[in-house]
Amino acid sequence: MNQYCGLDVHKDSVFACIINESGVLKEQKFGTLTSDLYELRSLLEQYDVYQVAMESTSIYWIPIWRVLVDSFDLKLVNPLFIKQLPGRKTDVRDAHWIALVLMKGLAYGSYVPDQQTQSLRQYERRYSALNKRIVHTEQCVGMFAQNDGTM
């Protein structure tokens, strides 16, 4: 029997819910330090989890992804899909809902490029930002020179 895990990811915490066809097996809150994430991975391995789905509205999912990507089939789920859960919102219910949607085959993961592509994108963004600063500085120097009458 396959086990599935839903993760509700926040800045300072990760809520995990592991389920299978017979029900909830484990619910637990983790921190976001690297040691906490490895503890999460150990728990998922202990329960022989087949797939993991997570939702996050910011960049907080990235360290979790990096720790889990080599060990599990991962899906990064659009938070707007998760917000369709009616009723009162709690992080545990969100994690359970994500796991349930994953188990039913209804979780559609976003595209997450491999680590090399992510690194290249980061370098390109940094290069572009630095280039914009250089151009802006050159323009400021040019305006100063025109107003001052020097150069």
Order of alpha helices (4+ residues) and beta strands (2+ residues): beta-beta-beta-alpha-beta-alpha-beta-alpha-alpha-alpha
